[in-house]
Amino acid sequence: MQLPTTAQIRTAIEVLNKLGERLNERAANSVMQLQDSQFGVHQAGRIETTTIEQTSRIQSVAAQLEQWRDELVQQRRQCVSHHV
């Protein structure tokens, strides 16, 4: 298995961050379109809860990718220092 480059991991992190932003924007737009009623308040709560769960998962994966990227950078530095 070929490891991804740090640039590829950085791109994946950026994509995940953009996805989180998009989810937040869509949720905000959806909440604003709801009617001001008990049902609307309930729906808004569900939308917000779901969005928080989704963005939390995205942030968790992005953090794991950042950690992996840092490990790869460290390994590559060690390889370079051993070859020099």
HTML snippet that shows the backbone in 3Dmol.js (N, CA, C, O; Angstrom):
<script src="https://3Dmol.org/build/3Dmol-min.js"></script>
<div id="view" style="width:600px;height:400px;position:relative"></div>
<script>
const pdb = `
ATOM      1  N   MET A   1       0.841  -1.170   0.000  1.00  0.00           N
ATOM      2  CA  MET A   1       0.000   0.000   0.000  1.00  0.00           C
ATOM      3  C   MET A   1       0.891   1.239   0.000  1.00  0.00           C
ATOM      4  O   MET A   1       1.789   1.369   0.832  1.00  0.00           O
ATOM      5  N   GLN A   2       0.640   2.124  -0.916  1.00  0.00           N
ATOM      6  CA  GLN A   2       1.404   3.365  -1.000  1.00  0.00           C
ATOM      7  C   GLN A   2       0.759   4.407  -0.096  1.00  0.00           C
ATOM      8  O   GLN A   2      -0.450   4.632  -0.150  1.00  0.00           O
ATOM      9  N   LEU A   3       1.579   5.036   0.731  1.00  0.00           N
ATOM     10  CA  LEU A   3       1.082   6.062   1.637  1.00  0.00           C
ATOM     11  C   LEU A   3       0.762   7.337   0.867  1.00  0.00           C
ATOM     12  O   LEU A   3       1.430   7.658  -0.116  1.00  0.00           O
ATOM     13  N   PRO A   4      -0.257   8.060   1.311  1.00  0.00           N
ATOM     14  CA  PRO A   4      -0.548   9.340   0.645  1.00  0.00           C
ATOM     15  C   PRO A   4       0.530  10.359   0.989  1.00  0.00           C
ATOM     16  O   PRO A   4       1.238  10.227   1.987  1.00  0.00           O
ATOM     17  N   THR A   5       0.636  11.355   0.160  1.00  0.00           N
ATOM     18  CA  THR A   5       1.568  12.439   0.448  1.00  0.00           C
ATOM     19  C   THR A   5       0.932  13.356   1.492  1.00  0.00           C
ATOM     20  O   THR A   5      -0.278  13.332   1.713  1.00  0.00           O
ATOM     21  N   THR A   6       1.772  14.156   2.120  1.00  0.00           N
ATOM     22  CA  THR A   6       1.226  15.105   3.089  1.00  0.00           C
ATOM     23  C   THR A   6       0.305  16.115   2.408  1.00  0.00           C
ATOM     24  O   THR A   6      -0.658  16.589   3.009  1.00  0.00           O
ATOM     25  N   ALA A   7       0.604  16.437   1.163  1.00  0.00           N
ATOM     26  CA  ALA A   7      -0.259  17.355   0.403  1.00  0.00           C
ATOM     27  C   ALA A   7      -1.636  16.733   0.175  1.00  0.00           C
ATOM     28  O   ALA A   7      -2.653  17.421   0.263  1.00  0.00           O
ATOM     29  N   GLN A   8      -1.667  15.443  -0.117  1.00  0.00           N
ATOM     30  CA  GLN A   8      -2.956  14.764  -0.307  1.00  0.00           C
ATOM     31  C   GLN A   8      -3.758  14.731   0.994  1.00  0.00           C
ATOM     32  O   GLN A   8      -4.976  14.908   0.982  1.00  0.00           O
ATOM     33  N   ILE A   9      -3.084  14.508   2.096  1.00  0.00           N
ATOM     34  CA  ILE A   9      -3.772  14.496   3.390  1.00  0.00           C
ATOM     35  C   ILE A   9      -4.284  15.898   3.709  1.00  0.00           C
ATOM     36  O   ILE A   9      -5.408  16.059   4.184  1.00  0.00           O
ATOM     37  N   ARG A  10      -3.456  16.914   3.446  1.00  0.00           N
ATOM     38  CA  ARG A  10      -3.870  18.301   3.680  1.00  0.00           C
ATOM     39  C   ARG A  10      -5.101  18.635   2.841  1.00  0.00           C
ATOM     40  O   ARG A  10      -6.013  19.308   3.321  1.00  0.00           O
ATOM     41  N   THR A  11      -5.134  18.174   1.602  1.00  0.00           N
ATOM     42  CA  THR A  11      -6.289  18.405   0.740  1.00  0.00           C
ATOM     43  C   THR A  11      -7.533  17.724   1.307  1.00  0.00           C
ATOM     44  O   THR A  11      -8.619  18.303   1.301  1.00  0.00           O
ATOM     45  N   ALA A  12      -7.374  16.498   1.793  1.00  0.00           N
ATOM     46  CA  ALA A  12      -8.504  15.782   2.392  1.00  0.00           C
ATOM     47  C   ALA A  12      -9.033  16.534   3.612  1.00  0.00           C
ATOM     48  O   ALA A  12     -10.244  16.606   3.819  1.00  0.00           O
ATOM     49  N   ILE A  13      -8.140  17.087   4.410  1.00  0.00           N
ATOM     50  CA  ILE A  13      -8.547  17.861   5.589  1.00  0.00           C
ATOM     51  C   ILE A  13      -9.320  19.102   5.153  1.00  0.00           C
ATOM     52  O   ILE A  13     -10.344  19.439   5.748  1.00  0.00           O
ATOM     53  N   GLU A  14      -8.836  19.777   4.121  1.00  0.00           N
ATOM     54  CA  GLU A  14      -9.524  20.966   3.613  1.00  0.00           C
ATOM     55  C   GLU A  14     -10.917  20.614   3.098  1.00  0.00           C
ATOM     56  O   GLU A  14     -11.870  21.358   3.326  1.00  0.00           O
ATOM     57  N   VAL A  15     -11.036  19.485   2.409  1.00  0.00           N
ATOM     58  CA  VAL A  15     -12.336  19.043   1.892  1.00  0.00           C
ATOM     59  C   VAL A  15     -13.285  18.770   3.056  1.00  0.00           C
ATOM     60  O   VAL A  15     -14.449  19.168   3.015  1.00  0.00           O
ATOM     61  N   LEU A  16     -12.799  18.101   4.081  1.00  0.00           N
ATOM     62  CA  LEU A  16     -13.642  17.821   5.244  1.00  0.00           C
ATOM     63  C   LEU A  16     -14.085  19.119   5.922  1.00  0.00           C
ATOM     64  O   LEU A  16     -15.244  19.245   6.318  1.00  0.00           O
ATOM     65  N   ASN A  17     -13.183  20.071   6.055  1.00  0.00           N
ATOM     66  CA  ASN A  17     -13.541  21.352   6.666  1.00  0.00           C
ATOM     67  C   ASN A  17     -14.603  22.082   5.844  1.00  0.00           C
ATOM     68  O   ASN A  17     -15.530  22.673   6.400  1.00  0.00           O
ATOM     69  N   LYS A  18     -14.463  22.037   4.524  1.00  0.00           N
ATOM     70  CA  LYS A  18     -15.465  22.663   3.652  1.00  0.00           C
ATOM     71  C   LYS A  18     -16.815  21.959   3.785  1.00  0.00           C
ATOM     72  O   LYS A  18     -17.862  22.606   3.776  1.00  0.00           O
ATOM     73  N   LEU A  19     -16.784  20.636   3.908  1.00  0.00           N
ATOM     74  CA  LEU A  19     -18.021  19.881   4.098  1.00  0.00           C
ATOM     75  C   LEU A  19     -18.703  20.307   5.397  1.00  0.00           C
ATOM     76  O   LEU A  19     -19.920  20.495   5.425  1.00  0.00           O
ATOM     77  N   GLY A  20     -17.935  20.460   6.460  1.00  0.00           N
ATOM     78  CA  GLY A  20     -18.502  20.920   7.730  1.00  0.00           C
ATOM     79  C   GLY A  20     -19.136  22.292   7.590  1.00  0.00           C
ATOM     80  O   GLY A  20     -20.225  22.535   8.110  1.00  0.00           O
ATOM     81  N   GLU A  21     -18.458  23.186   6.889  1.00  0.00           N
ATOM     82  CA  GLU A  21     -19.008  24.529   6.655  1.00  0.00           C
ATOM     83  C   GLU A  21     -20.311  24.449   5.873  1.00  0.00           C
ATOM     84  O   GLU A  21     -21.282  25.139   6.184  1.00  0.00           O
ATOM     85  N   ARG A  22     -20.318  23.603   4.862  1.00  0.00           N
ATOM     86  CA  ARG A  22     -21.524  23.455   4.032  1.00  0.00           C
ATOM     87  C   ARG A  22     -22.691  22.908   4.848  1.00  0.00           C
ATOM     88  O   ARG A  22     -23.821  23.376   4.709  1.00  0.00           O
ATOM     89  N   LEU A  23     -22.423  21.927   5.689  1.00  0.00           N
ATOM     90  CA  LEU A  23     -23.479  21.377   6.544  1.00  0.00           C
ATOM     91  C   LEU A  23     -24.045  22.448   7.468  1.00  0.00           C
ATOM     92  O   LEU A  23     -25.260  22.532   7.648  1.00  0.00           O
ATOM     93  N   ASN A  24     -23.178  23.262   8.050  1.00  0.00           N
ATOM     94  CA  ASN A  24     -23.640  24.335   8.938  1.00  0.00           C
ATOM     95  C   ASN A  24     -24.477  25.360   8.186  1.00  0.00           C
ATOM     96  O   ASN A  24     -25.493  25.832   8.698  1.00  0.00           O
ATOM     97  N   GLU A  25     -24.053  25.706   6.967  1.00  0.00           N
ATOM     98  CA  GLU A  25     -24.802  26.669   6.164  1.00  0.00           C
ATOM     99  C   GLU A  25     -26.173  26.123   5.788  1.00  0.00           C
ATOM    100  O   GLU A  25     -27.179  26.828   5.879  1.00  0.00           O
ATOM    101  N   ARG A  26     -26.205  24.859   5.364  1.00  0.00           N
ATOM    102  CA  ARG A  26     -27.485  24.251   4.986  1.00  0.00           C
ATOM    103  C   ARG A  26     -28.422  24.165   6.178  1.00  0.00           C
ATOM    104  O   ARG A  26     -29.623  24.403   6.051  1.00  0.00           O
ATOM    105  N   ALA A  27     -27.869  23.823   7.346  1.00  0.00           N
ATOM    106  CA  ALA A  27     -28.693  23.738   8.550  1.00  0.00           C
ATOM    107  C   ALA A  27     -29.263  25.114   8.899  1.00  0.00           C
ATOM    108  O   ALA A  27     -30.445  25.238   9.219  1.00  0.00           O
ATOM    109  N   ALA A  28     -28.428  26.136   8.837  1.00  0.00           N
ATOM    110  CA  ALA A  28     -28.886  27.493   9.154  1.00  0.00           C
ATOM    111  C   ALA A  28     -29.992  27.926   8.190  1.00  0.00           C
ATOM    112  O   ALA A  28     -30.991  28.515   8.602  1.00  0.00           O
ATOM    113  N   ASN A  29     -29.803  27.631   6.912  1.00  0.00           N
ATOM    114  CA  ASN A  29     -30.828  27.984   5.921  1.00  0.00           C
ATOM    115  C   ASN A  29     -32.118  27.218   6.162  1.00  0.00           C
ATOM    116  O   ASN A  29     -33.209  27.777   6.047  1.00  0.00           O
ATOM    117  N   SER A  30     -31.997  25.952   6.495  1.00  0.00           N
ATOM    118  CA  SER A  30     -33.190  25.142   6.758  1.00  0.00           C
ATOM    119  C   SER A  30     -33.949  25.661   7.972  1.00  0.00           C
ATOM    120  O   SER A  30     -35.178  25.738   7.954  1.00  0.00           O
ATOM    121  N   VAL A  31     -33.227  26.014   9.019  1.00  0.00           N
ATOM    122  CA  VAL A  31     -33.869  26.512  10.235  1.00  0.00           C
ATOM    123  C   VAL A  31     -34.576  27.836   9.952  1.00  0.00           C
ATOM    124  O   VAL A  31     -35.674  28.078  10.453  1.00  0.00           O
ATOM    125  N   MET A  32     -33.948  28.685   9.153  1.00  0.00           N
ATOM    126  CA  MET A  32     -34.559  29.987   8.850  1.00  0.00           C
ATOM    127  C   MET A  32     -35.847  29.831   8.047  1.00  0.00           C
ATOM    128  O   MET A  32     -36.718  30.697   8.122  1.00  0.00           O
ATOM    129  N   GLN A  33     -35.989  28.751   7.279  1.00  0.00           N
ATOM    130  CA  GLN A  33     -37.173  28.560   6.446  1.00  0.00           C
ATOM    131  C   GLN A  33     -38.335  27.917   7.205  1.00  0.00           C
ATOM    132  O   GLN A  33     -39.453  27.850   6.695  1.00  0.00           O
ATOM    133  N   LEU A  34     -38.068  27.450   8.414  1.00  0.00           N
ATOM    134  CA  LEU A  34     -39.128  26.803   9.185  1.00  0.00           C
ATOM    135  C   LEU A  34     -40.135  27.827   9.698  1.00  0.00           C
ATOM    136  O   LEU A  34     -39.805  28.983   9.961  1.00  0.00           O
ATOM    137  N   GLN A  35     -41.357  27.368   9.827  1.00  0.00           N
ATOM    138  CA  GLN A  35     -42.398  28.239  10.354  1.00  0.00           C
ATOM    139  C   GLN A  35     -42.197  28.420  11.854  1.00  0.00           C
ATOM    140  O   GLN A  35     -41.661  27.548  12.538  1.00  0.00           O
ATOM    141  N   ASP A  36     -42.634  29.557  12.340  1.00  0.00           N
ATOM    142  CA  ASP A  36     -42.529  29.855  13.763  1.00  0.00           C
ATOM    143  C   ASP A  36     -43.697  29.176  14.486  1.00  0.00           C
ATOM    144  O   ASP A  36     -44.733  29.786  14.752  1.00  0.00           O
ATOM    145  N   SER A  37     -43.492  27.902  14.790  1.00  0.00           N
ATOM    146  CA  SER A  37     -44.525  27.114  15.471  1.00  0.00           C
ATOM    147  C   SER A  37     -43.831  26.081  16.353  1.00  0.00           C
ATOM    148  O   SER A  37     -42.607  25.947  16.332  1.00  0.00           O
ATOM    149  N   GLN A  38     -44.623  25.364  17.116  1.00  0.00           N
ATOM    150  CA  GLN A  38     -44.050  24.327  17.969  1.00  0.00           C
ATOM    151  C   GLN A  38     -43.354  23.262  17.117  1.00  0.00           C
ATOM    152  O   GLN A  38     -42.277  22.782  17.469  1.00  0.00           O
ATOM    153  N   PHE A  39     -43.971  22.904  16.011  1.00  0.00           N
ATOM    154  CA  PHE A  39     -43.358  21.930  15.098  1.00  0.00           C
ATOM    155  C   PHE A  39     -42.053  22.468  14.526  1.00  0.00           C
ATOM    156  O   PHE A  39     -41.065  21.739  14.433  1.00  0.00           O
ATOM    157  N   GLY A  40     -42.048  23.746  14.143  1.00  0.00           N
ATOM    158  CA  GLY A  40     -40.845  24.366  13.601  1.00  0.00           C
ATOM    159  C   GLY A  40     -39.712  24.378  14.611  1.00  0.00           C
ATOM    160  O   GLY A  40     -38.559  24.123  14.264  1.00  0.00           O
ATOM    161  N   VAL A  41     -40.036  24.673  15.850  1.00  0.00           N
ATOM    162  CA  VAL A  41     -39.024  24.675  16.912  1.00  0.00           C
ATOM    163  C   VAL A  41     -38.469  23.267  17.107  1.00  0.00           C
ATOM    164  O   VAL A  41     -37.264  23.082  17.282  1.00  0.00           O
ATOM    165  N   HIS A  42     -39.353  22.288  17.076  1.00  0.00           N
ATOM    166  CA  HIS A  42     -38.921  20.887  17.217  1.00  0.00           C
ATOM    167  C   HIS A  42     -38.000  20.486  16.057  1.00  0.00           C
ATOM    168  O   HIS A  42     -36.947  19.883  16.266  1.00  0.00           O
ATOM    169  N   GLN A  43     -38.408  20.826  14.852  1.00  0.00           N
ATOM    170  CA  GLN A  43     -37.598  20.510  13.667  1.00  0.00           C
ATOM    171  C   GLN A  43     -36.244  21.215  13.731  1.00  0.00           C
ATOM    172  O   GLN A  43     -35.218  20.625  13.391  1.00  0.00           O
ATOM    173  N   ALA A  44     -36.239  22.468  14.162  1.00  0.00           N
ATOM    174  CA  ALA A  44     -34.984  23.211  14.269  1.00  0.00           C
ATOM    175  C   ALA A  44     -34.042  22.516  15.234  1.00  0.00           C
ATOM    176  O   ALA A  44     -32.842  22.415  14.975  1.00  0.00           O
ATOM    177  N   GLY A  45     -34.578  22.040  16.341  1.00  0.00           N
ATOM    178  CA  GLY A  45     -33.762  21.305  17.308  1.00  0.00           C
ATOM    179  C   GLY A  45     -33.174  20.046  16.718  1.00  0.00           C
ATOM    180  O   GLY A  45     -32.007  19.731  16.950  1.00  0.00           O
ATOM    181  N   ARG A  46     -33.975  19.324  15.957  1.00  0.00           N
ATOM    182  CA  ARG A  46     -33.492  18.098  15.311  1.00  0.00           C
ATOM    183  C   ARG A  46     -32.409  18.421  14.293  1.00  0.00           C
ATOM    184  O   ARG A  46     -31.394  17.728  14.224  1.00  0.00           O
ATOM    185  N   ILE A  47     -32.615  19.462  13.508  1.00  0.00           N
ATOM    186  CA  ILE A  47     -31.625  19.858  12.497  1.00  0.00           C
ATOM    187  C   ILE A  47     -30.313  20.228  13.180  1.00  0.00           C
ATOM    188  O   ILE A  47     -29.240  19.800  12.754  1.00  0.00           O
ATOM    189  N   GLU A  48     -30.405  21.024  14.241  1.00  0.00           N
ATOM    190  CA  GLU A  48     -29.196  21.457  14.940  1.00  0.00           C
ATOM    191  C   GLU A  48     -28.465  20.276  15.570  1.00  0.00           C
ATOM    192  O   GLU A  48     -27.237  20.201  15.507  1.00  0.00           O
ATOM    193  N   THR A  49     -29.208  19.358  16.174  1.00  0.00           N
ATOM    194  CA  THR A  49     -28.591  18.177  16.789  1.00  0.00           C
ATOM    195  C   THR A  49     -27.888  17.319  15.746  1.00  0.00           C
ATOM    196  O   THR A  49     -26.752  16.892  15.951  1.00  0.00           O
ATOM    197  N   THR A  50     -28.551  17.073  14.648  1.00  0.00           N
ATOM    198  CA  THR A  50     -27.971  16.260  13.577  1.00  0.00           C
ATOM    199  C   THR A  50     -26.722  16.930  13.011  1.00  0.00           C
ATOM    200  O   THR A  50     -25.715  16.267  12.764  1.00  0.00           O
ATOM    201  N   THR A  51     -26.789  18.231  12.809  1.00  0.00           N
ATOM    202  CA  THR A  51     -25.647  18.965  12.257  1.00  0.00           C
ATOM    203  C   THR A  51     -24.464  18.925  13.219  1.00  0.00           C
ATOM    204  O   THR A  51     -23.323  18.743  12.794  1.00  0.00           O
ATOM    205  N   ILE A  52     -24.728  19.091  14.493  1.00  0.00           N
ATOM    206  CA  ILE A  52     -23.653  19.029  15.490  1.00  0.00           C
ATOM    207  C   ILE A  52     -22.999  17.647  15.472  1.00  0.00           C
ATOM    208  O   ILE A  52     -21.773  17.542  15.511  1.00  0.00           O
ATOM    209  N   GLU A  53     -23.808  16.590  15.413  1.00  0.00           N
ATOM    210  CA  GLU A  53     -23.259  15.229  15.362  1.00  0.00           C
ATOM    211  C   GLU A  53     -22.405  15.029  14.114  1.00  0.00           C
ATOM    212  O   GLU A  53     -21.307  14.478  14.190  1.00  0.00           O
ATOM    213  N   GLN A  54     -22.907  15.475  12.974  1.00  0.00           N
ATOM    214  CA  GLN A  54     -22.172  15.292  11.719  1.00  0.00           C
ATOM    215  C   GLN A  54     -20.873  16.089  11.711  1.00  0.00           C
ATOM    216  O   GLN A  54     -19.827  15.571  11.320  1.00  0.00           O
ATOM    217  N   THR A  55     -20.937  17.339  12.139  1.00  0.00           N
ATOM    218  CA  THR A  55     -19.717  18.145  12.122  1.00  0.00           C
ATOM    219  C   THR A  55     -18.710  17.653  13.154  1.00  0.00           C
ATOM    220  O   THR A  55     -17.503  17.790  12.954  1.00  0.00           O
ATOM    221  N   SER A  56     -19.188  17.083  14.251  1.00  0.00           N
ATOM    222  CA  SER A  56     -18.268  16.507  15.246  1.00  0.00           C
ATOM    223  C   SER A  56     -17.521  15.322  14.661  1.00  0.00           C
ATOM    224  O   SER A  56     -16.318  15.171  14.874  1.00  0.00           O
ATOM    225  N   ARG A  57     -18.236  14.480  13.922  1.00  0.00           N
ATOM    226  CA  ARG A  57     -17.576  13.339  13.265  1.00  0.00           C
ATOM    227  C   ARG A  57     -16.557  13.813  12.243  1.00  0.00           C
ATOM    228  O   ARG A  57     -15.457  13.270  12.148  1.00  0.00           O
ATOM    229  N   ILE A  58     -16.932  14.827  11.482  1.00  0.00           N
ATOM    230  CA  ILE A  58     -16.022  15.371  10.469  1.00  0.00           C
ATOM    231  C   ILE A  58     -14.769  15.926  11.139  1.00  0.00           C
ATOM    232  O   ILE A  58     -13.655  15.677  10.678  1.00  0.00           O
ATOM    233  N   GLN A  59     -14.948  16.676  12.221  1.00  0.00           N
ATOM    234  CA  GLN A  59     -13.801  17.238  12.936  1.00  0.00           C
ATOM    235  C   GLN A  59     -12.911  16.139  13.509  1.00  0.00           C
ATOM    236  O   GLN A  59     -11.687  16.274  13.534  1.00  0.00           O
ATOM    237  N   SER A  60     -13.521  15.064  13.962  1.00  0.00           N
ATOM    238  CA  SER A  60     -12.752  13.942  14.501  1.00  0.00           C
ATOM    239  C   SER A  60     -11.891  13.297  13.418  1.00  0.00           C
ATOM    240  O   SER A  60     -10.716  13.008  13.643  1.00  0.00           O
ATOM    241  N   VAL A  61     -12.472  13.075  12.257  1.00  0.00           N
ATOM    242  CA  VAL A  61     -11.719  12.483  11.148  1.00  0.00           C
ATOM    243  C   VAL A  61     -10.616  13.437  10.688  1.00  0.00           C
ATOM    244  O   VAL A  61      -9.499  13.006  10.405  1.00  0.00           O
ATOM    245  N   ALA A  62     -10.929  14.725  10.613  1.00  0.00           N
ATOM    246  CA  ALA A  62      -9.918  15.708  10.207  1.00  0.00           C
ATOM    247  C   ALA A  62      -8.757  15.721  11.204  1.00  0.00           C
ATOM    248  O   ALA A  62      -7.596  15.829  10.808  1.00  0.00           O
ATOM    249  N   ALA A  63      -9.068  15.611  12.481  1.00  0.00           N
ATOM    250  CA  ALA A  63      -8.008  15.582  13.501  1.00  0.00           C
ATOM    251  C   ALA A  63      -7.154  14.325  13.360  1.00  0.00           C
ATOM    252  O   ALA A  63      -5.936  14.380  13.525  1.00  0.00           O
ATOM    253  N   GLN A  64      -7.780  13.206  13.059  1.00  0.00           N
ATOM    254  CA  GLN A  64      -7.021  11.969  12.843  1.00  0.00           C
ATOM    255  C   GLN A  64      -6.110  12.105  11.631  1.00  0.00           C
ATOM    256  O   GLN A  64      -4.965  11.653  11.656  1.00  0.00           O
ATOM    257  N   LEU A  65      -6.614  12.724  10.574  1.00  0.00           N
ATOM    258  CA  LEU A  65      -5.790  12.943   9.383  1.00  0.00           C
ATOM    259  C   LEU A  65      -4.624  13.881   9.690  1.00  0.00           C
ATOM    260  O   LEU A  65      -3.509  13.661   9.217  1.00  0.00           O
ATOM    261  N   GLU A  66      -4.876  14.918  10.473  1.00  0.00           N
ATOM    262  CA  GLU A  66      -3.789  15.829  10.845  1.00  0.00           C
ATOM    263  C   GLU A  66      -2.710  15.096  11.629  1.00  0.00           C
ATOM    264  O   GLU A  66      -1.518  15.318  11.421  1.00  0.00           O
ATOM    265  N   GLN A  67      -3.139  14.222  12.529  1.00  0.00           N
ATOM    266  CA  GLN A  67      -2.176  13.435  13.310  1.00  0.00           C
ATOM    267  C   GLN A  67      -1.375  12.513  12.390  1.00  0.00           C
ATOM    268  O   GLN A  67      -0.161  12.385  12.543  1.00  0.00           O
ATOM    269  N   TRP A  68      -2.046  11.877  11.445  1.00  0.00           N
ATOM    270  CA  TRP A  68      -1.370  10.989  10.507  1.00  0.00           C
ATOM    271  C   TRP A  68      -0.371  11.777   9.662  1.00  0.00           C
ATOM    272  O   TRP A  68       0.754  11.330   9.435  1.00  0.00           O
ATOM    273  N   ARG A  69      -0.796  12.961   9.196  1.00  0.00           N
ATOM    274  CA  ARG A  69       0.091  13.807   8.407  1.00  0.00           C
ATOM    275  C   ARG A  69       1.336  14.169   9.215  1.00  0.00           C
ATOM    276  O   ARG A  69       2.453  14.094   8.705  1.00  0.00           O
ATOM    277  N   ASP A  70       1.143  14.557  10.465  1.00  0.00           N
ATOM    278  CA  ASP A  70       2.277  14.907  11.321  1.00  0.00           C
ATOM    279  C   ASP A  70       3.219  13.714  11.518  1.00  0.00           C
ATOM    280  O   ASP A  70       4.440  13.874  11.530  1.00  0.00           O
ATOM    281  N   GLU A  71       2.644  12.526  11.672  1.00  0.00           N
ATOM    282  CA  GLU A  71       3.470  11.324  11.813  1.00  0.00           C
ATOM    283  C   GLU A  71       4.278  11.055  10.544  1.00  0.00           C
ATOM    284  O   GLU A  71       5.453  10.694  10.612  1.00  0.00           O
ATOM    285  N   LEU A  72       3.642  11.232   9.391  1.00  0.00           N
ATOM    286  CA  LEU A  72       4.346  11.028   8.126  1.00  0.00           C
ATOM    287  C   LEU A  72       5.480  12.035   7.946  1.00  0.00           C
ATOM    288  O   LEU A  72       6.568  11.688   7.488  1.00  0.00           O
ATOM    289  N   VAL A  73       5.210  13.280   8.312  1.00  0.00           N
ATOM    290  CA  VAL A  73       6.253  14.306   8.213  1.00  0.00           C
ATOM    291  C   VAL A  73       7.425  13.931   9.115  1.00  0.00           C
ATOM    292  O   VAL A  73       8.583  14.030   8.711  1.00  0.00           O
ATOM    293  N   GLN A  74       7.126  13.508  10.315  1.00  0.00           N
ATOM    294  CA  GLN A  74       8.176  13.124  11.254  1.00  0.00           C
ATOM    295  C   GLN A  74       8.971  11.926  10.727  1.00  0.00           C
ATOM    296  O   GLN A  74      10.200  11.915  10.802  1.00  0.00           O
ATOM    297  N   GLN A  75       8.273  10.918  10.196  1.00  0.00           N
ATOM    298  CA  GLN A  75       8.967   9.742   9.652  1.00  0.00           C
ATOM    299  C   GLN A  75       9.866  10.129   8.491  1.00  0.00           C
ATOM    300  O   GLN A  75      10.993   9.646   8.385  1.00  0.00           O
ATOM    301  N   ARG A  76       9.378  10.991   7.628  1.00  0.00           N
ATOM    302  CA  ARG A  76      10.172  11.397   6.465  1.00  0.00           C
ATOM    303  C   ARG A  76      11.392  12.199   6.886  1.00  0.00           C
ATOM    304  O   ARG A  76      12.459  12.076   6.285  1.00  0.00           O
ATOM    305  N   ARG A  77      11.237  13.019   7.920  1.00  0.00           N
ATOM    306  CA  ARG A  77      12.395  13.767   8.432  1.00  0.00           C
ATOM    307  C   ARG A  77      13.442  12.818   8.986  1.00  0.00           C
ATOM    308  O   ARG A  77      14.639  13.023   8.788  1.00  0.00           O
ATOM    309  N   GLN A  78      12.995  11.782   9.680  1.00  0.00           N
ATOM    310  CA  GLN A  78      13.930  10.815  10.237  1.00  0.00           C
ATOM    311  C   GLN A  78      14.635  10.044   9.123  1.00  0.00           C
ATOM    312  O   GLN A  78      15.831   9.769   9.221  1.00  0.00           O
ATOM    313  N   CYS A  79      13.911   9.700   8.080  1.00  0.00           N
ATOM    314  CA  CYS A  79      14.521   8.993   6.955  1.00  0.00           C
ATOM    315  C   CYS A  79      15.573   9.858   6.269  1.00  0.00           C
ATOM    316  O   CYS A  79      16.649   9.378   5.909  1.00  0.00           O
ATOM    317  N   VAL A  80      15.252  11.129   6.093  1.00  0.00           N
ATOM    318  CA  VAL A  80      16.193  12.045   5.446  1.00  0.00           C
ATOM    319  C   VAL A  80      17.430  12.210   6.302  1.00  0.00           C
ATOM    320  O   VAL A  80      18.546  12.204   5.781  1.00  0.00           O
ATOM    321  N   SER A  81      17.257  12.357   7.608  1.00  0.00           N
ATOM    322  CA  SER A  81      18.419  12.559   8.486  1.00  0.00           C
ATOM    323  C   SER A  81      19.289  11.310   8.541  1.00  0.00           C
ATOM    324  O   SER A  81      20.504  11.416   8.712  1.00  0.00           O
ATOM    325  N   HIS A  82      18.692  10.127   8.400  1.00  0.00           N
ATOM    326  CA  HIS A  82      19.483   8.890   8.399  1.00  0.00           C
ATOM    327  C   HIS A  82      20.255   8.700   7.081  1.00  0.00           C
ATOM    328  O   HIS A  82      21.325   8.091   7.062  1.00  0.00           O
ATOM    329  N   HIS A  83      19.698   9.228   5.986  1.00  0.00           N
ATOM    330  CA  HIS A  83      20.341   9.078   4.685  1.00  0.00           C
ATOM    331  C   HIS A  83      21.430  10.107   4.438  1.00  0.00           C
ATOM    332  O   HIS A  83      22.263   9.939   3.548  1.00  0.00           O
ATOM    333  N   VAL A  84      21.421  11.152   5.214  1.00  0.00           N
ATOM    334  CA  VAL A  84      22.413  12.226   5.013  1.00  0.00           C
ATOM    335  C   VAL A  84      23.673  11.958   5.755  1.00  0.00           C
ATOM    336  O   VAL A  84      24.607  12.757   5.695  1.00  0.00           O
TER     337      VAL A  84
END
`;
const viewer = $3Dmol.createViewer("view");
viewer.addModel(pdb, "pdb");
viewer.setStyle({}, {cartoon: {color: "spectrum"}});
viewer.zoomTo();
viewer.render();
</script>
